[in-house]
């Protein structure tokens, strides 16, 4: 497994490299946003650990560009900015996870394993269908008729969950737990934002229905 660490503080960069390599990962580090983005887009990676306060390009700019170029690549944000608005912005731009500094290496490793384990699990499947939606799991692309759309890691996980439970009402709380993978503020709107992005990419034919005071349902007919 290859992990790219984009972090400008040399002490934290070295700490992360030692910790990840001790777990068997191959680690390459970049010290600024532009270098990190170039490395991320020009080579194959299984996951990116991304700081936000970077010279050159800041982390949110890197994330925006990276999700446009490689929406399937999991990105774990690791930042001193732990306020809710910044976290929500990171998730809106396609981050897979967010951990605030100071952080526990054990917790970071657990979240990285969860992201990589999830990718491996999805990789065992091929195509999921529900209503008019076709999800190519290997390519992480969704299709509606002649239209195809590349999905970010969050968008993919959310649509995958709705397809597995097509025709059922899935609550926001369940989506937070299953898709985001850990406890998150139930009063936040990250699920609604992600559903809105899916609707924009797939169009009304996807029939992702809002069930008032209950959650969301992918219609099958």
SULFEN-V636334 format. One record per pair of residues at least 24 apart in sequence whose C-alpha atoms are under 7 Angstrom apart, sorted by the first residue. I is the first residue (numbers start at 1). GAP is how many residues later the second one is. D is the distance in Angstrom with one decimal. If there is no record, write none. Layout:
{{I	GAP	D} {I	GAP	D}}
This chain:
{{1	24	5.3} {1	25	6.1} {1	45	6.0} {2	24	4.8} {2	25	6.0} {2	43	5.1} {2	44	5.3} {2	45	6.9} {3	24	5.0} {3	25	6.6} {3	42	5.9} {3	43	5.9} {3	44	5.1} {3	45	5.6} {4	24	5.1} {4	25	5.8} {4	41	6.8} {4	43	6.6} {4	44	4.8} {4	45	6.2} {5	24	4.6} {5	25	6.2} {5	43	5.9} {5	44	4.8} {5	45	6.2} {6	24	4.8} {6	25	6.0} {6	26	6.8} {6	30	5.5} {6	43	6.1} {6	44	4.9} {6	45	6.1} {7	24	5.3} {7	25	6.8} {7	43	6.5} {7	44	5.3} {8	24	5.7} {8	46	6.1} {32	24	6.0} {33	24	4.4} {33	25	5.9} {33	26	6.5} {33	29	6.3} {37	25	5.9} {37	29	6.8} {41	28	6.9} {46	27	6.8} {47	26	6.2} {47	27	5.1} {47	28	5.9} {48	26	6.4} {48	27	4.8} {48	28	6.2} {49	26	5.9} {49	27	4.9} {49	28	5.8} {49	29	6.6} {50	25	6.8} {50	26	6.1} {50	27	4.7} {50	28	5.7} {51	26	5.9} {51	27	5.0} {51	28	5.1} {52	27	5.7} {60	30	6.8} {63	30	6.7} {64	29	5.9} {67	27	6.4} {67	85	6.4} {71	79	6.6} {71	80	5.7} {71	81	4.1} {71	82	6.4} {72	68	6.3} {72	79	6.5} {72	80	5.3} {72	81	5.2} {73	80	6.6} {74	79	5.9} {88	102	6.6} {92	101	6.8} {92	102	6.9} {94	58	5.6} {94	59	6.6} {94	60	6.2} {96	57	6.1} {96	58	6.0} {128	35	6.9} {129	34	6.8} {130	33	5.6} {130	36	6.0} {130	90	5.7} {131	88	6.1} {131	89	3.9} {131	90	5.6} {132	73	6.8} {132	74	6.1} {133	73	5.9} {144	58	6.7} {144	62	7.0} {149	52	6.3} {149	53	7.0} {155	39	6.3} {155	43	6.6} {162	55	6.8} {162	56	6.0} {163	55	6.8} {166	51	6.8} {166	52	5.2} {166	53	6.5} {166	54	6.4} {167	50	6.0} {167	51	5.6} {167	52	5.2} {167	53	5.7} {168	49	5.6} {169	46	6.2} {169	47	5.5} {169	48	4.7} {170	45	5.4} {170	46	5.3} {170	47	6.2} {171	43	5.5} {171	44	4.0} {171	45	6.4} {172	43	5.3}}
